[in-house]
Amino acid sequence: MLLPPFLCLSLVDTAWQLSLSIGRPSSADAAALLGPPLAMFTPGGGRPQPPAWLGREWAGSGSRLSFPLTIEFFDEPLRQPMSDEPLRRTQARRLFTRSERLGTKASGVAWGMLQLSSIEALVVWCIDLPDGVCSSAEGAPTTSDAGLPAGTRLYCSTQAWRSAELQRLMPLAERLRRERAGESDRGKRSAIDSRLAKLERALPKPGQATLEAPALGAVTLSAAGQLSVQRAVSGKRFNPFENAGRLPFGSIPEFGVVGSFLLAAPGDQAAQLTSVDQEAGDVEVVVG
């Protein structure tokens, strides 16, 4: 199911600000974890989990690395199709990154949109970190075990909705909640519950901060997203999402969540890094 061009164009011609926070998923990432994990696009798909292949010690202290990054989405398709999951499922386009204050190199690779429903999509982009990310950058106040190794490709993902559909459906959902609260008939209440559950699956979750794409106003974005990495797992396994699971795969990607980000257009204060959960023992290390 191809996305209408205006959905993609709504993200173009804006220098988006990212505030990235790398570390083991915790209560600090609660808003970002409301969205679907990239693991849903791989065999056996599942919940967002830390990357086991980085070892149990990775970010075990609770420390987090935080840094700003600017990205720009271009409408220009890539000359060569992406083979990476899940961007291979999209019409991947060119991505530009700017990292004047980042103490390491960051190179934009590509971005794309995956249709999840008639009103919802997942925006995915990836950034190469040839030198990895560590706390040794100038200005870093303390040591962190939440670094990423050289050659890391970082995958960012966040939800997007058709703004007009949200404006139509969110009042409907609120009306159904009121009807359910005032309905005493068990059968009618069950029918309302079923209708409401189906509707809520396609809408932003309660407490999920959103922002409008400034270019055309056609897209509403989740302001929080997931940071993931992946590795290829070898072995003859079956992919249930391809050809009814009849074709064997020699290499299957495995995703691990390494943190979260906040997204905003220029000048939007919502992009500033939120304070971490001190009760969880998080230590923030600001890079750059």
Phi and psi in degrees as GROMACS dihedral restraints (atoms count N, CA, C in turn):
[ dihedral_restraints ]
;  ai    aj    ak    al  type     phi  dphi    fc
    3     4     5     6     1   -82.0    20    10
    4     5     6     7     1   143.7    20    10
    6     7     8     9     1   -79.6    20    10
    7     8     9    10     1   142.2    20    10
    9    10    11    12     1   -58.4    20    10
   10    11    12    13     1   140.6    20    10
   12    13    14    15     1   -55.2    20    10
   13    14    15    16     1   -32.9    20    10
   15    16    17    18     1   -66.5    20    10
   16    17    18    19     1   -25.0    20    10
   18    19    20    21     1   -65.4    20    10
   19    20    21    22     1   -43.2    20    10
   21    22    23    24     1   -71.1    20    10
   22    23    24    25     1   -40.6    20    10
   24    25    26    27     1   -65.3    20    10
   25    26    27    28     1   -22.6    20    10
   27    28    29    30     1   -64.3    20    10
   28    29    30    31     1   -22.5    20    10
   30    31    32    33     1   -91.6    20    10
   31    32    33    34     1   -13.5    20    10
   33    34    35    36     1   -82.7    20    10
   34    35    36    37     1   157.5    20    10
   36    37    38    39     1    68.3    20    10
   37    38    39    40     1    26.0    20    10
   39    40    41    42     1  -134.7    20    10
   40    41    42    43     1   133.9    20    10
   42    43    44    45     1   -88.4    20    10
   43    44    45    46     1    98.9    20    10
   45    46    47    48     1   -79.5    20    10
   46    47    48    49     1   142.6    20    10
   48    49    50    51     1  -101.3    20    10
   49    50    51    52     1   130.3    20    10
   51    52    53    54     1  -113.0    20    10
   52    53    54    55     1   137.4    20    10
   54    55    56    57     1  -115.5    20    10
   55    56    57    58     1   104.8    20    10
   57    58    59    60     1   -94.4    20    10
   58    59    60    61     1   143.1    20    10
   60    61    62    63     1  -134.5    20    10
   61    62    63    64     1   111.2    20    10
   63    64    65    66     1  -103.1    20    10
   64    65    66    67     1   130.4    20    10
   66    67    68    69     1   164.7    20    10
   67    68    69    70     1   174.2    20    10
   69    70    71    72     1   -62.0    20    10
   70    71    72    73     1   135.6    20    10
   72    73    74    75     1   -53.8    20    10
   73    74    75    76     1   133.1    20    10
   75    76    77    78     1  -148.3    20    10
   76    77    78    79     1  -167.0    20    10
   78    79    80    81     1   -61.6    20    10
   79    80    81    82     1   -21.6    20    10
   81    82    83    84     1   -66.4    20    10
   82    83    84    85     1   -20.6    20    10
   84    85    86    87     1  -104.8    20    10
   85    86    87    88     1    13.8    20    10
   87    88    89    90     1   -55.0    20    10
   88    89    90    91     1   -45.2    20    10
   90    91    92    93     1   -65.6    20    10
   91    92    93    94     1   -40.0    20    10
   93    94    95    96     1   -67.4    20    10
   94    95    96    97     1   -34.5    20    10
   96    97    98    99     1   -76.8    20    10
   97    98    99   100     1    -2.8    20    10
   99   100   101   102     1   -69.1    20    10
  100   101   102   103     1   -26.5    20    10
  102   103   104   105     1   -80.4    20    10
  103   104   105   106     1   163.4    20    10
  105   106   107   108     1   -69.3    20    10
  106   107   108   109     1   140.0    20    10
  108   109   110   111     1   -77.4    20    10
  109   110   111   112     1   154.6    20    10
  111   112   113   114     1   -64.4    20    10
  112   113   114   115     1   -19.9    20    10
  114   115   116   117     1   -61.1    20    10
  115   116   117   118     1   -18.0    20    10
  117   118   119   120     1   -66.3    20    10
  118   119   120   121     1   -17.6    20    10
  120   121   122   123     1   -94.5    20    10
  121   122   123   124     1     8.3    20    10
  123   124   125   126     1  -119.5    20    10
  124   125   126   127     1   160.0    20    10
  126   127   128   129     1   -54.7    20    10
  127   128   129   130     1   132.8    20    10
  129   130   131   132     1    79.4    20    10
  130   131   132   133     1    -2.8    20    10
  132   133   134   135     1    -3.3    20    10
  133   134   135   136     1   172.8    20    10
  135   136   137   138     1   176.5    20    10
  136   137   138   139     1  -164.5    20    10
  138   139   140   141     1   -76.5    20    10
  139   140   141   142     1   160.1    20    10
  141   142   143   144     1   -69.5    20    10
  142   143   144   145     1   123.8    20    10
  144   145   146   147     1  -130.3    20    10
  145   146   147   148     1   153.2    20    10
  147   148   149   150     1   -62.9    20    10
  148   149   150   151     1   153.8    20    10
  150   151   152   153     1   -72.0    20    10
  151   152   153   154     1   107.7    20    10
  153   154   155   156     1   -59.8    20    10
  154   155   156   157     1   -29.0    20    10
  156   157   158   159     1   -71.8    20    10
  157   158   159   160     1   -11.6    20    10
  159   160   161   162     1   -83.5    20    10
  160   161   162   163     1    -6.2    20    10
  162   163   164   165     1    93.5    20    10
  163   164   165   166     1   155.4    20    10
  165   166   167   168     1   -66.4    20    10
  166   167   168   169     1   -24.9    20    10
  168   169   170   171     1   -75.0    20    10
  169   170   171   172     1   -19.8    20    10
  171   172   173   174     1   -59.7    20    10
  172   173   174   175     1   122.6    20    10
  174   175   176   177     1    55.4    20    10
  175   176   177   178     1    23.3    20    10
  177   178   179   180     1   -66.4    20    10
  178   179   180   181     1   -22.9    20    10
  180   181   182   183     1   -75.0    20    10
  181   182   183   184     1   -13.4    20    10
  183   184   185   186     1    89.9    20    10
  184   185   186   187     1     0.2    20    10
  186   187   188   189     1   -72.4    20    10
  187   188   189   190     1   156.7    20    10
  189   190   191   192     1  -136.2    20    10
  190   191   192   193     1   144.0    20    10
  192   193   194   195     1  -101.3    20    10
  193   194   195   196     1   126.8    20    10
  195   196   197   198     1  -124.8    20    10
  196   197   198   199     1   136.3    20    10
  198   199   200   201     1  -158.0    20    10
  199   200   201   202     1   155.9    20    10
  201   202   203   204     1   -92.6    20    10
  202   203   204   205     1   154.7    20    10
  204   205   206   207     1  -154.2    20    10
  205   206   207   208     1   142.8    20    10
  207   208   209   210     1  -108.9    20    10
  208   209   210   211     1   134.7    20    10
  210   211   212   213     1  -128.9    20    10
  211   212   213   214     1   153.2    20    10
  213   214   215   216     1  -133.5    20    10
  214   215   216   217     1   129.7    20    10
  216   217   218   219     1   -90.2    20    10
  217   218   219   220     1   130.0    20    10
  219   220   221   222     1  -109.6    20    10
  220   221   222   223     1   151.1    20    10
  222   223   224   225     1   -84.6    20    10
  223   224   225   226     1    -2.2    20    10
  225   226   227   228     1   -76.2    20    10
  226   227   228   229     1   118.7    20    10
  228   229   230   231     1   -65.6    20    10
  229   230   231   232     1   153.4    20    10
  231   232   233   234     1   -68.7    20    10
  232   233   234   235     1   148.7    20    10
  234   235   236   237     1   -68.9    20    10
  235   236   237   238     1   -36.1    20    10
  237   238   239   240     1  -114.4    20    10
  238   239   240   241     1   135.7    20    10
  240   241   242   243     1   -63.5    20    10
  241   242   243   244     1   149.0    20    10
  243   244   245   246     1   -76.5    20    10
  244   245   246   247     1   139.5    20    10
  246   247   248   249     1   -99.6    20    10
  247   248   249   250     1   -11.4    20    10
  249   250   251   252     1   -68.8    20    10
  250   251   252   253     1   140.1    20    10
  252   253   254   255     1   -82.3    20    10
  253   254   255   256     1   134.9    20    10
  255   256   257   258     1   -99.2    20    10
  256   257   258   259     1     6.0    20    10
  258   259   260   261     1   -64.3    20    10
  259   260   261   262     1   -20.1    20    10
  261   262   263   264     1   -65.1    20    10
  262   263   264   265     1   -18.1    20    10
  264   265   266   267     1   -86.1    20    10
  265   266   267   268     1    -1.8    20    10
  267   268   269   270     1  -117.8    20    10
  268   269   270   271     1   171.8    20    10
  270   271   272   273     1   -87.1    20    10
  271   272   273   274     1    87.9    20    10
  273   274   275   276     1   -65.5    20    10
  274   275   276   277     1   139.9    20    10
  276   277   278   279     1  -123.0    20    10
  277   278   279   280     1   170.5    20    10
  279   280   281   282     1   -77.9    20    10
  280   281   282   283     1   143.0    20    10
  282   283   284   285     1  -126.6    20    10
  283   284   285   286     1   137.5    20    10
  285   286   287   288     1  -118.5    20    10
  286   287   288   289     1   138.6    20    10
  288   289   290   291     1  -122.0    20    10
  289   290   291   292     1   148.5    20    10
  291   292   293   294     1  -132.6    20    10
  292   293   294   295     1   128.6    20    10
  294   295   296   297     1  -139.8    20    10
  295   296   297   298     1    58.4    20    10
  297   298   299   300     1   -58.0    20    10
  298   299   300   301     1   -35.4    20    10
  300   301   302   303     1   -99.9    20    10
  301   302   303   304     1     3.6    20    10
  303   304   305   306     1   -85.8    20    10
  304   305   306   307     1   133.4    20    10
  306   307   308   309     1   -83.5    20    10
  307   308   309   310     1    20.9    20    10
  309   310   311   312     1  -153.2    20    10
  310   311   312   313     1   165.4    20    10
  312   313   314   315     1   -77.0    20    10
  313   314   315   316     1   144.1    20    10
  315   316   317   318     1  -142.5    20    10
  316   317   318   319     1   123.3    20    10
  318   319   320   321     1  -123.3    20    10
  319   320   321   322     1   122.3    20    10
  321   322   323   324     1   -66.8    20    10
  322   323   324   325     1   138.6    20    10
  324   325   326   327     1  -107.4    20    10
  325   326   327   328     1   -62.2    20    10
  327   328   329   330     1  -168.3    20    10
  328   329   330   331     1   166.1    20    10
  330   331   332   333     1  -144.7    20    10
  331   332   333   334     1   161.3    20    10
  333   334   335   336     1  -165.6    20    10
  334   335   336   337     1   172.0    20    10
  336   337   338   339     1  -123.1    20    10
  337   338   339   340     1   137.1    20    10
  339   340   341   342     1  -115.3    20    10
  340   341   342   343     1   126.2    20    10
  342   343   344   345     1   -73.8    20    10
  343   344   345   346     1   125.4    20    10
  345   346   347   348     1  -102.6    20    10
  346   347   348   349     1   -31.4    20    10
  348   349   350   351     1  -157.0    20    10
  349   350   351   352     1  -173.0    20    10
  351   352   353   354     1   -67.9    20    10
  352   353   354   355     1   -19.1    20    10
  354   355   356   357     1  -121.9    20    10
  355   356   357   358     1    -8.2    20    10
  357   358   359   360     1  -121.8    20    10
  358   359   360   361     1   143.2    20    10
  360   361   362   363     1  -138.7    20    10
  361   362   363   364     1   164.3    20    10
  363   364   365   366     1  -113.5    20    10
  364   365   366   367     1   122.7    20    10
  366   367   368   369     1   -91.4    20    10
  367   368   369   370     1   126.1    20    10
  369   370   371   372     1  -128.5    20    10
  370   371   372   373     1   135.0    20    10
  372   373   374   375     1  -143.2    20    10
  373   374   375   376     1   158.1    20    10
  375   376   377   378     1  -130.4    20    10
  376   377   378   379     1   147.3    20    10
  378   379   380   381     1  -130.0    20    10
  379   380   381   382     1   131.1    20    10
  381   382   383   384     1   -88.7    20    10
  382   383   384   385     1   135.6    20    10
  384   385   386   387     1  -117.3    20    10
  385   386   387   388     1    84.7    20    10
  387   388   389   390     1   -60.2    20    10
  388   389   390   391     1   -30.5    20    10
  390   391   392   393     1  -102.6    20    10
  391   392   393   394     1     6.7    20    10
  393   394   395   396     1    72.8    20    10
  394   395   396   397     1  -165.4    20    10
  396   397   398   399     1  -136.3    20    10
  397   398   399   400     1   129.7    20    10
  399   400   401   402     1  -145.3    20    10
  400   401   402   403     1   176.9    20    10
  402   403   404   405     1   -92.9    20    10
  403   404   405   406     1    11.3    20    10
  405   406   407   408     1   -85.3    20    10
  406   407   408   409     1     0.8    20    10
  408   409   410   411     1   -64.7    20    10
  409   410   411   412     1   152.9    20    10
  411   412   413   414     1   -57.9    20    10
  412   413   414   415     1   131.2    20    10
  414   415   416   417     1    96.6    20    10
  415   416   417   418     1   -10.8    20    10
  417   418   419   420     1   -69.1    20    10
  418   419   420   421     1   124.1    20    10
  420   421   422   423     1   -81.9    20    10
  421   422   423   424     1   -16.5    20    10
  423   424   425   426     1  -153.6    20    10
  424   425   426   427     1   176.1    20    10
  426   427   428   429     1   -93.0    20    10
  427   428   429   430     1   144.6    20    10
  429   430   431   432     1  -133.0    20    10
  430   431   432   433     1   146.0    20    10
  432   433   434   435     1  -102.1    20    10
  433   434   435   436     1    18.8    20    10
  435   436   437   438     1  -101.2    20    10
  436   437   438   439     1    20.4    20    10
  438   439   440   441     1   -70.9    20    10
  439   440   441   442     1   165.0    20    10
  441   442   443   444     1  -118.5    20    10
  442   443   444   445     1   141.2    20    10
  444   445   446   447     1   -71.1    20    10
  445   446   447   448     1   162.1    20    10
  447   448   449   450     1   -58.2    20    10
  448   449   450   451     1   143.3    20    10
  450   451   452   453     1    84.6    20    10
  451   452   453   454     1     9.1    20    10
  453   454   455   456     1   -70.2    20    10
  454   455   456   457     1   135.6    20    10
  456   457   458   459     1  -105.6    20    10
  457   458   459   460     1   118.1    20    10
  459   460   461   462     1   -97.5    20    10
  460   461   462   463     1   127.6    20    10
  462   463   464   465     1  -105.5    20    10
  463   464   465   466     1   126.2    20    10
  465   466   467   468     1  -110.5    20    10
  466   467   468   469     1   137.8    20    10
  468   469   470   471     1  -144.7    20    10
  469   470   471   472     1   139.3    20    10
  471   472   473   474     1  -150.4    20    10
  472   473   474   475     1   157.0    20    10
  474   475   476   477     1   -83.4    20    10
  475   476   477   478     1   152.9    20    10
  477   478   479   480     1  -139.2    20    10
  478   479   480   481     1   144.8    20    10
  480   481   482   483     1  -132.1    20    10
  481   482   483   484     1   153.9    20    10
  483   484   485   486     1   -69.6    20    10
  484   485   486   487     1   119.4    20    10
  486   487   488   489     1   -59.0    20    10
  487   488   489   490     1   -43.2    20    10
  489   490   491   492     1   -61.9    20    10
  490   491   492   493     1   -37.3    20    10
  492   493   494   495     1   -70.8    20    10
  493   494   495   496     1   -37.3    20    10
  495   496   497   498     1   -62.2    20    10
  496   497   498   499     1   -43.1    20    10
  498   499   500   501     1   -62.7    20    10
  499   500   501   502     1   -27.8    20    10
  501   502   503   504     1   -84.3    20    10
  502   503   504   505     1   -39.8    20    10
  504   505   506   507     1   -89.2    20    10
  505   506   507   508     1   -29.6    20    10
  507   508   509   510     1   -64.3    20    10
  508   509   510   511     1   -42.1    20    10
  510   511   512   513     1   -62.9    20    10
  511   512   513   514     1   -33.5    20    10
  513   514   515   516     1   -64.2    20    10
  514   515   516   517     1   -42.4    20    10
  516   517   518   519     1   -63.2    20    10
  517   518   519   520     1   -40.8    20    10
  519   520   521   522     1   -64.9    20    10
  520   521   522   523     1   -37.8    20    10
  522   523   524   525     1   -65.0    20    10
  523   524   525   526     1   -40.3    20    10
  525   526   527   528     1   -65.4    20    10
  526   527   528   529     1   -36.5    20    10
  528   529   530   531     1   -63.2    20    10
  529   530   531   532     1   -40.4    20    10
  531   532   533   534     1   -66.7    20    10
  532   533   534   535     1   -40.7    20    10
  534   535   536   537     1   -62.9    20    10
  535   536   537   538     1   -41.3    20    10
  537   538   539   540     1   -63.9    20    10
  538   539   540   541     1   -42.0    20    10
  540   541   542   543     1   -63.0    20    10
  541   542   543   544     1   -31.7    20    10
  543   544   545   546     1   -98.7    20    10
  544   545   546   547     1     2.4    20    10
  546   547   548   549     1   -93.6    20    10
  547   548   549   550     1   125.6    20    10
  549   550   551   552     1   -99.2    20    10
  550   551   552   553     1   -21.1    20    10
  552   553   554   555     1   -72.7    20    10
  553   554   555   556     1   125.3    20    10
  555   556   557   558     1   -63.4    20    10
  556   557   558   559     1   -42.0    20    10
  558   559   560   561     1   -66.4    20    10
  559   560   561   562     1   -44.4    20    10
  561   562   563   564     1   -67.0    20    10
  562   563   564   565     1   -36.7    20    10
  564   565   566   567     1   -64.3    20    10
  565   566   567   568     1   -39.5    20    10
  567   568   569   570     1   -63.7    20    10
  568   569   570   571     1   -40.5    20    10
  570   571   572   573     1   -64.7    20    10
  571   572   573   574     1   -40.1    20    10
  573   574   575   576     1   -65.3    20    10
  574   575   576   577     1   -41.9    20    10
  576   577   578   579     1   -58.6    20    10
  577   578   579   580     1   -43.1    20    10
  579   580   581   582     1   -64.9    20    10
  580   581   582   583     1   -44.3    20    10
  582   583   584   585     1   -66.3    20    10
  583   584   585   586     1   -40.7    20    10
  585   586   587   588     1   -68.2    20    10
  586   587   588   589     1   -41.1    20    10
  588   589   590   591     1   -61.6    20    10
  589   590   591   592     1   -42.6    20    10
  591   592   593   594     1   -63.5    20    10
  592   593   594   595     1   -39.5    20    10
  594   595   596   597     1   -69.2    20    10
  595   596   597   598     1   -43.4    20    10
  597   598   599   600     1   -67.2    20    10
  598   599   600   601     1   -26.3    20    10
  600   601   602   603     1   -62.2    20    10
  601   602   603   604     1   -26.8    20    10
  603   604   605   606     1   -97.2    20    10
  604   605   606   607     1    -1.2    20    10
  606   607   608   609     1  -110.4    20    10
  607   608   609   610     1   161.1    20    10
  609   610   611   612     1   -57.1    20    10
  610   611   612   613     1   143.4    20    10
  612   613   614   615     1   -74.3    20    10
  613   614   615   616     1   154.4    20    10
  615   616   617   618     1   -54.8    20    10
  616   617   618   619     1   131.4    20    10
  618   619   620   621     1    84.9    20    10
  619   620   621   622     1    -1.4    20    10
  621   622   623   624     1   -83.6    20    10
  622   623   624   625     1   111.8    20    10
  624   625   626   627     1   -70.4    20    10
  625   626   627   628     1   139.3    20    10
  627   628   629   630     1  -129.4    20    10
  628   629   630   631     1   164.7    20    10
  630   631   632   633     1  -145.4    20    10
  631   632   633   634     1   157.3    20    10
  633   634   635   636     1   -96.0    20    10
  634   635   636   637     1   135.8    20    10
  636   637   638   639     1   -65.7    20    10
  637   638   639   640     1   124.3    20    10
  639   640   641   642     1   -74.3    20    10
  640   641   642   643     1   -20.3    20    10
  642   643   644   645     1   -64.4    20    10
  643   644   645   646     1   -56.8    20    10
  645   646   647   648     1  -122.0    20    10
  646   647   648   649     1   -10.5    20    10
  648   649   650   651     1    69.7    20    10
  649   650   651   652     1    17.6    20    10
  651   652   653   654     1   -90.9    20    10
  652   653   654   655     1   -12.2    20    10
  654   655   656   657     1  -127.9    20    10
  655   656   657   658     1   135.0    20    10
  657   658   659   660     1  -105.5    20    10
  658   659   660   661     1   130.5    20    10
  660   661   662   663     1  -113.7    20    10
  661   662   663   664     1   148.5    20    10
  663   664   665   666     1   -73.2    20    10
  664   665   666   667     1   131.1    20    10
  666   667   668   669     1   -74.7    20    10
  667   668   669   670     1   -14.6    20    10
  669   670   671   672     1  -116.6    20    10
  670   671   672   673     1   140.7    20    10
  672   673   674   675     1  -142.3    20    10
  673   674   675   676     1   173.6    20    10
  675   676   677   678     1   -99.2    20    10
  676   677   678   679     1   145.5    20    10
  678   679   680   681     1  -106.9    20    10
  679   680   681   682     1   127.0    20    10
  681   682   683   684     1  -134.3    20    10
  682   683   684   685     1   158.6    20    10
  684   685   686   687     1  -127.1    20    10
  685   686   687   688     1   165.0    20    10
  687   688   689   690     1  -142.0    20    10
  688   689   690   691     1   159.9    20    10
  690   691   692   693     1  -138.1    20    10
  691   692   693   694     1   160.0    20    10
  693   694   695   696     1   -92.9    20    10
  694   695   696   697     1   128.5    20    10
  696   697   698   699     1  -102.3    20    10
  697   698   699   700     1   121.1    20    10
  699   700   701   702     1   -82.8    20    10
  700   701   702   703     1   161.0    20    10
  702   703   704   705     1   128.2    20    10
  703   704   705   706     1   152.8    20    10
  705   706   707   708     1   -82.5    20    10
  706   707   708   709     1   102.7    20    10
  708   709   710   711     1  -130.5    20    10
  709   710   711   712     1   166.5    20    10
  711   712   713   714     1  -108.7    20    10
  712   713   714   715     1   137.2    20    10
  714   715   716   717     1   -97.7    20    10
  715   716   717   718     1   108.5    20    10
  717   718   719   720     1   -69.6    20    10
  718   719   720   721     1   -10.1    20    10
  720   721   722   723     1   -95.8    20    10
  721   722   723   724     1    -4.7    20    10
  723   724   725   726     1  -119.9    20    10
  724   725   726   727     1   120.1    20    10
  726   727   728   729     1    51.8    20    10
  727   728   729   730     1    45.8    20    10
  729   730   731   732     1    56.3    20    10
  730   731   732   733     1    25.9    20    10
  732   733   734   735     1    78.5    20    10
  733   734   735   736     1    17.9    20    10
  735   736   737   738     1   -90.7    20    10
  736   737   738   739     1   -16.3    20    10
  738   739   740   741     1   -97.3    20    10
  739   740   741   742     1   128.3    20    10
  741   742   743   744     1   -74.0    20    10
  742   743   744   745     1   145.9    20    10
  744   745   746   747     1  -107.6    20    10
  745   746   747   748     1   135.1    20    10
  747   748   749   750     1   -88.3    20    10
  748   749   750   751     1   -24.9    20    10
  750   751   752   753     1  -143.6    20    10
  751   752   753   754     1   125.6    20    10
  753   754   755   756     1  -123.2    20    10
  754   755   756   757     1   130.0    20    10
  756   757   758   759     1   -74.9    20    10
  757   758   759   760     1   141.8    20    10
  759   760   761   762     1  -121.3    20    10
  760   761   762   763     1   127.6    20    10
  762   763   764   765     1  -101.2    20    10
  763   764   765   766     1   146.6    20    10
  765   766   767   768     1  -135.6    20    10
  766   767   768   769     1   136.0    20    10
  768   769   770   771     1   -85.0    20    10
  769   770   771   772     1   129.0    20    10
  771   772   773   774     1  -116.3    20    10
  772   773   774   775     1    12.5    20    10
  774   775   776   777     1   149.4    20    10
  775   776   777   778     1  -155.5    20    10
  777   778   779   780     1  -147.4    20    10
  778   779   780   781     1   172.4    20    10
  780   781   782   783     1  -145.2    20    10
  781   782   783   784     1   159.7    20    10
  783   784   785   786     1  -113.5    20    10
  784   785   786   787     1   137.7    20    10
  786   787   788   789     1  -117.2    20    10
  787   788   789   790     1   139.3    20    10
  789   790   791   792     1  -158.8    20    10
  790   791   792   793     1   157.4    20    10
  792   793   794   795     1   -77.5    20    10
  793   794   795   796     1   164.5    20    10
  795   796   797   798     1   -54.9    20    10
  796   797   798   799     1   136.5    20    10
  798   799   800   801     1    84.0    20    10
  799   800   801   802     1    -6.8    20    10
  801   802   803   804     1   -82.2    20    10
  802   803   804   805     1   115.5    20    10
  804   805   806   807     1   -67.8    20    10
  805   806   807   808     1   -14.9    20    10
  807   808   809   810     1   -65.5    20    10
  808   809   810   811     1   -15.5    20    10
  810   811   812   813     1   -79.6    20    10
  811   812   813   814     1   -12.3    20    10
  813   814   815   816     1   -64.5    20    10
  814   815   816   817     1   145.6    20    10
  816   817   818   819     1   -61.0    20    10
  817   818   819   820     1   132.4    20    10
  819   820   821   822     1   -78.6    20    10
  820   821   822   823     1   156.4    20    10
  822   823   824   825     1   -69.7    20    10
  823   824   825   826     1   143.2    20    10
  825   826   827   828     1   -80.1    20    10
  826   827   828   829     1   164.6    20    10
  828   829   830   831     1   -77.8    20    10
  829   830   831   832     1   103.2    20    10
  831   832   833   834     1   -66.5    20    10
  832   833   834   835     1   -28.2    20    10
  834   835   836   837     1   -66.5    20    10
  835   836   837   838     1   -26.5    20    10
  837   838   839   840     1   -83.0    20    10
  838   839   840   841     1    -1.7    20    10
  840   841   842   843     1    81.1    20    10
  841   842   843   844     1    18.5    20    10
  843   844   845   846     1   -71.8    20    10
  844   845   846   847     1   141.7    20    10
  846   847   848   849     1  -120.6    20    10
  847   848   849   850     1   122.6    20    10
  849   850   851   852     1   -92.4    20    10
  850   851   852   853     1   130.3    20    10
  852   853   854   855     1  -117.4    20    10
  853   854   855   856     1   109.9    20    10
  855   856   857   858     1   -89.0    20    10
  856   857   858   859     1   123.3    20    10
  858   859   860   861     1  -103.2    20    10
  859   860   861   862     1   128.0    20    10
